[in-house]
Amino acid sequence: MSNTRYKYIHDKIQNGHAVYMPYVLIGYPDLDASIAAAKTLIDNGADGLEIGIPFRDPVADGPVIEAAANHALDNGFKVDQIITFIREIRSYAPTTPLTLMSYYNIILAKKPDIFLTALANVGLDGILIPDLPPEHAEDIYPLTQKAGLEMVFIVAPTSDASRFAKITPYAGGFIYVVTKMGITGMQDQYDQNLAALFKTIKAHFALPAIAGFGISTAQNAQDMVKNGADGVIIGSKIIKLCEDSYKEGKLSPALLSAHTQEIINAL
């Protein structure tokens, strides 16, 4: 684990503490509000952030995040705002690990080497590309390494030894563990073999195993840690709280603050 900011969450886990890495969507409800949301999450103890980019045809995002992405795009989201967002959050939180979730087409639409280097230069730590087959990781991996970015990979309940072997040479930062098949959302339905899945992942990777998909409450977060997760990512619930907190062009921090503290206390 070469990235020193990811080392922070690794060390925290090694000391017996689970981590919380909420998801924010750049440009939702607007750019300033998404920046305010990220700062609120950090102020209330988030250990890291997963940062989403609005995209019209997501393969992994549920209806809440998809609707928010469409809202941001309809309101004029531009890819250049990614740089603005990350620069602002890195300046605000110099030690917080920042992971960008980007669909592959967004990267390919730019010059990948220049784009990835620009992201690293403003303070990004890692990138998760959910629609990148592990067989194609070798195409982008040299560029991420040159830029100094870790590649984060998804492991699902259906993942087998073959997938583990394919991503092992490239995986960094942490392993994003899908707790149920399908898309993101706030459903309380998880794979029945989660404990076995986390055990297998930890036997194979020397990286934190962070649970995502379908997590929204303190009880959900506790359940994940009891099953072996090193931490949790919450997305759709955060987006819904941003929606509920946005009034007259400004984001009120109260709901996000309360929810963040609730999750952290549960961990």
N, C-alpha and C positions, 0 to 999 in steps of 0.2 A: 504494500500500500504506500505508494510514493507520495501521494498528495497529502500535505501536512494537515489540511483542514479535515479531510476524511479521517486522518489519524486521531483527531479529537473524538469523533464518535466511536471509533474503534476502542480507544482507551477507556471511554466512559462505559462501554459495554463490558470490557474486560474487568472493570471494577464493580460489576454487578448491577449496573443501571441500564434500563431500557431507554431507547431514544425515540423522540417524536419529530417526524419530518413532514409537516403539512404541505399541501399542494396549493399553489396560487397560479392563476391564469393571467398572463400579461394582457393588459388592456381591458380587463373586466372588473367592475362595470365600466371603467375607463382607465387610461394609463395611470393617472394620478391616484385613483382609488386602489388600483392593484398594488402600486408601490406602498400606499398607506397600509393596506392589508398585510403585506409582507413585513413591514416594520412592526406592526402590532403583534404579529405572531412571534417575531424575534424578541420583542420587548417582554413578552409573557412566557418566554422560556423555550421556544422551539429550538431544537438542536441542529436543524438544517432545514432547507427548503427544497421541494421539488417544484420546478417552474415549468408551466405549460405554455405552449404557443398555440394561438387560435388556428384551427385547420378545418376546412370544409368537410372532408371525408375521413373522419377518424375511424380507426379499426378497433381501438381499445376503450374509447371514452363512452360513458353512458349518456343518457338523455340530458342530465343536468349540465354536465360539462360541455356537451355538444351544443346545447342551446346557448350557453354562455359564450362559447367560441363564435358562434354565428352572430351573436349580438356584437361582440368586439369587432368582427370583420365588417359587419354592416355599418359600424360606427367609424370605420376608416383605419383599423389596425394596419400598421406597416411593419415589415420585418425589421427595419431599422430600430423600432422601439425595443427590440430584444436587447440591443446593446445599451440603450438608455436605461432600461430597467435594471439590468445586471450591474452596470456601473454605479447606479444610485444605491442599490442594496449592498454592494460590496463596500462602498464608502461608509455606509451606515453600520455595517456589521463585518469588520475585517476578518473575523475568525470563523464565521458561520459557513459550513459547507453548502454550496449551491449546485444543484443538479438540474440540467435542462432536459425536459422530455420533448424531443423533436421528431416528427415523422421524416422519413428519409428524403422525400421529395422537397421538403423545405431546404435541406442541406444541399441537395443536388441542384436546386434552382439558383443557388449562389455558386461562387467558386469555392468548393469545399475547403481547400487548404487555407484560403484567405479568410473565409467565414469562421472556421474553427479557431484560427489564431486570433482573430479579432475578439471572439468570445472569451478566450483564455486571457487576453490582454486586459480585459475589463474586470476579470475576477471570477470567471466561471471555473468550477472544479471538475465537473464530469458531465457526460451526456448519455441519455438513455434514448435509444431509437427503437420503439416498439415494433415497427414493421420491417426491421432489418433481419433477414434470416441469418442465423449464425454462420452459415456457409459463405456468406458474403462479408463477414466481419473483417476478413483480411484486406478487403478493398479500402476500408475507411480507417482501420486501426493505425497504420503508419502515420496518417495525418493527425489523428488524435494524439498520438505519442509525440509527434513533432511539436504540436501546440501545447503539450503539457496537460492534456485532459484525460481523465479516466473514462473508460467505457463501462457503463452499468447495464447489466442484462437481466431479463425477466426469466424466472423459473416458475412453471405452473404445476398443478397437481398431475398433469399428464406428461411432464418432462421425464425423460428416461436417461440412462447412462450415456447414451449416444449424444444427446443434447449437452449434457454436462461436459463431455469430452470436447465437443466443438467450441464451447464458449470459454473453457478454462484458460486457453492461452491469452485471451483478450480481456477477461473480466477484471474490473477494478472498482474501487469505491465501496460498493456493497452489492448484494444480490437482492433484487426486487422480487419478492415472493407473492405470486398471485394466489389468493386464498380461495378463490372459486373460479370456475370457468365462465367465460362470457365477457361482459363489459363492466366498467366501473359503475358504482352506485352505492346506495345506502341500505341494501338488503342485508338482513341478518342470516344469510345462508352461506355456509362455508363447506369446503370439502371435508368429508368425514375422516380423512387420513392425514390431517394437518400435522399432527405430532410426528408421525413417521416421515413426512416430507421434510420438516425442519431438521430432523435428525440426519437424514440423508444429505441434505444440503451442507450441514455443518461438518459432516464427515468428508465432504468432497472439496469445499472451498474454505480458504482461510480469510473469509470476508464476512462482515455482518449480514444477517438474513433479516431484511426489513419487510414486514407484511403490508400488502395493499389490496385494494378492491373490496368494497362492501363494508368498510369500517367507518363508523360515524360516531359511536358513543364510547363513554368511558368503559362500559361493560365489554363492548367489542374489543377495545384495546387490551383490557385485562385478559380476555380469553385468548387473544393472540400470543401474549407473552407466556401464559400458562402452557400453551401448546409448543413453545420453543422459539418464538420470534424474538429477535434482539431489539425490535422497535416496530413502530407502525407509521404508515403514511395515510393521511386522510385527505380526500379530494372533494368529492361531490358535496359533502356536508359543509366544507369551507366555502365553496362557491355559493351554496344556498345562504349561508350566513352573510356573505358579502352582499348578496341580493337584498336580503332583509335589512341590512345596515346602511344601504345607500339611499340617501334622501337629499334632494335639492343639490345634486352634484357633489356631495361629500360623503365620505364613509365614516360612520360612527364606530369607534373601536370596541364598544361595550360587549356586544355579542361574541365577537371573535376572542376578546380577552377572557371572558368567562369560560368559553368552550375550551380554549387552550389550557387554561389552568386546571380545568376538570380532567382533561386527558392526561396531563402531566402528573397530577395527583394520583391518578389511577395506575400509572406505570410505576 
